[in-house]
Amino acid sequence: MCGIVGLLIKKPEWRESLGELMVPMLIGMSDRGPDSAGLAVFTATLPEPQRKYSLYSKDKFDWDLRRSFQAVFGTTPEIQIDGNRAVLISDREPDRVKQWLKAKHPNLHLLSTGRTIDLYKDTGKPAMVADRYNFSALKGSHAIAHTRMATESAVTPDRAHPFTAGEDFCLVHNGSLSNPYSIRRRLEPLEIHFETDNDTEAACRFLEWRMREGDDLETAIKQGFVELDGFYTFLMGTADKLALVRDAFACKPAVVAETDEYVAIASEFRSLAHLPDVKNAHLYEPAPEELYVWTV
């Protein structure tokens, strides 16, 4: 059992308050996931060719990467440091940057890459994680978050959700897949590398692979209905979309509240009860194997 929440702000002037609205949603799912939590927020898009890399270190780390980066790439990156997490911003080629990070700083965990996404995840109760990274101050157009109750893999920051693959794509999951290792065996010969034994990572990398092969998000999800076996509610974010799907049995709960100002999603209504004017929202339970996609 885990908890998922998502929020897409339709009204631009409300985007300054995204974090304030999201934190009670996340904490409301604490009983469903007390061991770790995470959040992905989509912010203003960086100009090409810039990318931002969300990085995490479980141990104390000297985040002054500028000198070693300069020596390899001939330019100095911007680095924003927040405790054991940092964001590195650079206009160098992303594959080269990732290779450099892996070779030069193998103890760093790359949480996400993209022009819009910032990602946070850690162990601990959701309220503690939200406070540790000051989630209430986050601003952006949309965000998804997760509270985890580990069932199939260890409680570590890298196994917390959201999971990411590629650029500006992430996924959170409530449920259990029965065929993650067959998905892995299919993808690994394509030089798609896995970092954990979490079943959610298999779904995330499968869907991103389909999009990289040319599918749009909706087509990739439809292919997921065919290939991904198990019980699940998936909530996904891209640079300009929020998407929600449930498996054919729809035994993992979800509820949506939609108004002219926002779309809000949670595993249970209690995480939506504080939202402005929610009593007049269009409230509904998503149908099985139905695509729900909202665009920023």
C-alpha positions as CSV (number, residue, x, y, z in Angstrom):
1,M,0.0,0.0,0.0
2,C,1.3,3.4,-1.0
3,G,-0.2,6.9,-1.5
4,I,-0.1,9.0,-4.6
5,V,-1.0,12.7,-5.1
6,G,-0.8,15.0,-8.0
7,L,-1.8,18.6,-8.7
8,L,-1.9,20.6,-11.9
9,I,-2.6,24.3,-11.6
10,K,-4.7,25.8,-14.4
11,K,-4.6,29.3,-13.1
12,P,-1.1,30.8,-13.7
13,E,-1.3,33.1,-10.6
14,W,-1.9,30.1,-8.4
15,R,1.4,28.5,-9.4
16,E,3.3,30.4,-6.7
17,S,1.3,28.4,-4.2
18,L,1.8,25.0,-5.7
19,G,3.9,23.7,-2.7
20,E,1.6,25.1,-0.1
21,L,-1.3,23.2,-1.7
22,M,0.7,20.0,-2.2
23,V,2.2,19.5,1.2
24,P,-1.1,18.8,3.0
25,M,-2.0,16.4,0.1
26,L,1.3,14.5,0.7
27,I,1.0,14.4,4.5
28,G,-2.6,13.2,4.1
29,M,-1.2,10.0,2.6
30,S,1.2,9.3,5.5
31,D,-0.7,6.3,6.7
32,R,-0.5,4.7,3.3
33,G,3.3,5.2,3.1
34,P,5.3,6.0,6.3
35,D,8.8,4.9,5.3
36,S,9.8,7.3,2.5
37,A,8.4,10.1,0.3
38,G,9.2,12.0,-2.8
39,L,8.0,14.8,-5.1
40,A,8.6,15.9,-8.6
41,V,7.8,19.5,-9.6
42,F,7.7,21.0,-13.0
43,T,8.9,24.6,-13.2
44,A,9.7,27.2,-15.8
45,T,11.4,25.6,-18.8
46,L,15.1,26.3,-19.2
47,P,16.2,27.5,-22.6
48,E,18.0,25.1,-25.0
49,P,20.6,23.6,-24.6
50,Q,20.5,24.0,-20.8
51,R,19.6,21.0,-18.6
52,K,19.3,20.7,-14.8
53,Y,20.4,17.6,-12.9
54,S,18.9,16.8,-9.5
55,L,21.5,15.0,-7.4
56,Y,21.4,13.3,-4.0
57,S,24.1,12.1,-1.7
58,K,23.3,9.8,1.2
59,D,26.6,10.8,2.9
60,K,28.1,14.2,3.6
61,F,29.5,15.6,0.3
62,D,31.5,18.6,-0.8
63,W,29.2,20.0,-3.5
64,D,31.8,22.2,-5.1
65,L,31.9,20.5,-8.5
66,R,32.7,23.6,-10.4
67,R,36.5,23.1,-10.7
68,S,36.4,19.5,-11.9
69,F,33.5,20.3,-14.2
70,Q,35.4,23.2,-15.7
71,A,38.5,21.0,-16.3
72,V,36.5,18.6,-18.4
73,F,33.9,20.8,-20.1
74,G,35.6,24.2,-20.3
75,T,32.7,25.9,-18.7
76,T,31.5,26.5,-15.1
77,P,28.1,25.1,-14.2
78,E,25.5,26.7,-11.8
79,I,25.0,24.7,-8.6
80,Q,22.2,25.1,-6.2
81,I,22.8,23.3,-2.9
82,D,20.2,22.2,-0.4
83,G,21.7,19.9,2.3
84,N,22.3,16.5,0.9
85,R,20.7,17.5,-2.4
86,A,21.9,19.8,-5.2
87,V,20.9,20.9,-8.7
88,L,23.6,21.3,-11.3
89,I,22.7,23.4,-14.4
90,S,24.7,23.3,-17.5
91,D,24.5,23.7,-21.3
92,R,26.9,20.8,-22.0
93,E,25.6,17.7,-23.8
94,P,23.5,15.6,-21.3
95,D,25.0,12.2,-22.1
96,R,28.5,13.5,-21.5
97,V,27.5,15.2,-18.2
98,K,25.8,11.9,-17.0
99,Q,28.9,9.9,-17.9
100,W,31.1,12.4,-16.1
101,L,29.0,12.3,-13.0
102,K,29.0,8.5,-13.0
103,A,32.8,8.3,-13.5
104,K,33.9,11.2,-11.3
105,H,31.3,11.0,-8.6
106,P,29.9,7.4,-8.4
107,N,28.5,7.9,-5.0
108,L,26.1,10.6,-6.2
109,H,22.6,9.5,-7.2
110,L,21.1,11.3,-10.3
111,L,17.5,11.8,-9.4
112,S,16.3,13.5,-12.6
113,T,17.4,15.3,-15.8
114,G,15.5,17.8,-17.9
115,R,14.6,21.4,-18.7
116,T,11.6,21.6,-16.3
117,I,11.8,18.8,-13.7
118,D,13.1,19.1,-10.1
119,L,13.0,15.9,-8.1
120,Y,13.2,15.2,-4.3
121,K,13.0,11.9,-2.5
122,D,14.3,10.5,0.8
123,T,13.5,8.1,3.6
124,G,11.4,9.1,6.6
125,K,7.9,10.1,7.3
126,P,6.3,12.3,4.6
127,A,6.0,15.3,6.9
128,M,9.7,15.1,7.8
129,V,10.7,14.8,4.1
130,A,8.5,17.7,3.2
131,D,10.0,19.8,5.9
132,R,13.6,18.7,5.1
133,Y,13.3,20.0,1.6
134,N,10.9,22.9,2.2
135,F,8.3,21.5,-0.2
136,S,5.8,24.3,0.9
137,A,8.0,26.9,-0.9
138,L,8.0,25.1,-4.3
139,K,6.5,26.8,-7.3
140,G,5.5,25.4,-10.6
141,S,2.7,24.4,-13.0
142,H,2.2,20.8,-11.8
143,A,3.7,18.2,-9.4
144,I,3.3,14.6,-8.4
145,A,4.3,13.0,-5.1
146,H,4.3,9.6,-3.3
147,T,4.4,8.1,0.1
148,R,5.8,4.6,0.2
149,M,5.1,1.5,2.2
150,A,7.9,-0.8,1.0
151,T,6.8,-4.3,0.1
152,E,9.1,-5.6,-2.6
153,S,12.4,-3.8,-2.0
154,A,14.5,-2.1,0.6
155,V,13.7,1.3,2.2
156,T,16.3,3.6,0.6
157,P,16.2,7.0,-1.1
158,D,16.8,5.5,-4.6
159,R,13.9,3.1,-4.2
160,A,11.5,5.9,-3.1
161,H,9.2,7.4,-5.8
162,P,9.0,9.2,-8.1
163,F,11.0,7.2,-10.6
164,T,12.4,8.9,-13.6
165,A,13.8,7.9,-17.0
166,G,15.0,10.0,-19.9
167,E,14.2,13.7,-19.5
168,D,11.3,15.5,-17.9
169,F,9.4,12.2,-17.3
170,C,8.5,10.6,-14.0
171,L,6.1,8.1,-12.5
172,V,4.6,7.2,-9.1
173,H,2.9,3.9,-8.5
174,N,0.5,2.3,-6.0
175,G,0.3,-1.4,-6.5
176,S,2.5,-4.3,-7.6
177,L,3.7,-5.6,-10.9
178,S,4.0,-9.3,-11.5
179,N,6.4,-9.2,-14.5
180,P,9.0,-6.5,-13.8
181,Y,11.9,-8.9,-14.4
182,S,10.6,-9.9,-17.8
183,I,10.4,-6.2,-18.7
184,R,14.0,-5.8,-17.5
185,R,15.2,-8.7,-19.6
186,R,13.6,-7.2,-22.6
187,L,15.1,-3.7,-22.1
188,E,18.6,-4.5,-20.8
189,P,19.9,-5.7,-24.2
190,L,18.8,-2.3,-25.6
191,E,21.4,-0.7,-23.2
192,I,18.7,0.5,-20.9
193,H,20.3,0.3,-17.4
194,F,18.4,-0.3,-14.1
195,E,19.5,1.2,-10.8
196,T,17.2,-0.7,-8.4
197,D,15.2,-3.9,-8.0
198,N,12.0,-1.9,-7.6
199,D,9.1,-3.0,-9.8
200,T,8.1,0.6,-10.5
201,E,11.4,1.3,-12.2
202,A,10.5,-1.3,-14.8
203,A,7.3,0.4,-15.7
204,C,8.9,3.8,-15.8
205,R,11.8,2.7,-18.1
206,F,9.4,0.8,-20.3
207,L,7.1,3.8,-20.9
208,E,10.0,6.2,-21.5
209,W,11.5,3.7,-23.9
210,R,8.3,3.6,-25.9
211,M,8.2,7.4,-26.1
212,R,11.9,7.5,-27.1
213,E,11.0,5.0,-29.9
214,G,8.4,7.5,-31.2
215,D,5.2,6.9,-29.2
216,D,3.4,9.9,-27.6
217,L,2.6,9.5,-23.9
218,E,-0.9,8.2,-24.6
219,T,0.2,5.6,-27.1
220,A,3.0,4.4,-24.7
221,I,0.4,4.0,-21.9
222,K,-1.8,2.0,-24.1
223,Q,1.1,-0.3,-24.9
224,G,1.7,-0.5,-21.1
225,F,-1.8,-2.0,-20.7
226,V,-0.6,-4.8,-22.9
227,E,2.9,-5.4,-21.5
228,L,2.7,-4.5,-17.8
229,D,1.0,-7.1,-15.7
230,G,-0.3,-6.6,-12.2
231,F,-2.3,-4.2,-10.1
232,Y,-1.5,-0.6,-10.4
233,T,-2.5,3.0,-10.3
234,F,0.1,5.1,-12.2
235,L,0.4,8.8,-12.0
236,M,2.9,10.3,-14.5
237,G,4.3,13.8,-15.2
238,T,6.0,15.3,-18.3
239,A,7.0,18.8,-19.0
240,D,3.5,19.7,-20.1
241,K,1.2,16.9,-19.0
242,L,-0.2,15.0,-16.0
243,A,-1.5,11.5,-16.7
244,L,-3.4,9.0,-14.6
245,V,-4.3,5.3,-15.3
246,R,-5.5,2.3,-13.5
247,D,-5.2,-1.4,-14.5
248,A,-8.1,-3.5,-15.7
249,F,-9.2,-4.5,-12.2
250,A,-8.9,-1.0,-10.7
251,C,-8.4,-2.3,-7.2
252,K,-5.9,0.4,-6.2
253,P,-7.8,3.5,-5.3
254,A,-7.8,7.0,-6.8
255,V,-10.0,10.0,-6.8
256,V,-9.9,13.2,-8.9
257,A,-11.1,16.7,-8.1
258,E,-11.3,19.1,-11.0
259,T,-12.2,22.8,-11.0
260,D,-11.5,25.7,-13.3
261,E,-8.4,26.4,-11.2
262,Y,-6.8,23.0,-10.8
263,V,-6.8,19.2,-11.2
264,A,-6.0,17.3,-8.1
265,I,-5.5,13.6,-7.7
266,A,-5.0,11.4,-4.6
267,S,-5.4,7.8,-3.4
268,E,-8.0,9.0,-1.0
269,F,-10.3,12.1,-0.7
270,R,-8.9,13.1,2.6
271,S,-5.8,14.5,0.8
272,L,-8.0,16.7,-1.3
273,A,-10.4,18.0,1.4
274,H,-8.3,21.2,2.2
275,L,-8.2,22.4,-1.4
276,P,-10.0,25.7,-2.3
277,D,-13.6,25.3,-3.3
278,V,-13.2,21.5,-3.4
279,K,-16.9,21.1,-2.3
280,N,-17.9,22.4,-5.8
281,A,-15.3,20.4,-7.7
282,H,-16.1,17.7,-10.2
283,L,-15.2,14.6,-8.2
284,Y,-14.9,11.2,-9.7
285,E,-13.2,7.8,-9.5
286,P,-11.1,7.0,-12.6
287,A,-12.4,4.1,-14.6
288,P,-10.2,1.0,-15.3
289,E,-7.9,1.1,-18.3
290,E,-9.0,4.6,-19.2
291,L,-6.5,7.4,-20.0
292,Y,-6.9,10.6,-18.0
293,V,-4.5,13.2,-19.4
294,W,-4.3,16.9,-18.6
295,T,-2.2,19.5,-20.4
296,V,-0.6,22.5,-18.8
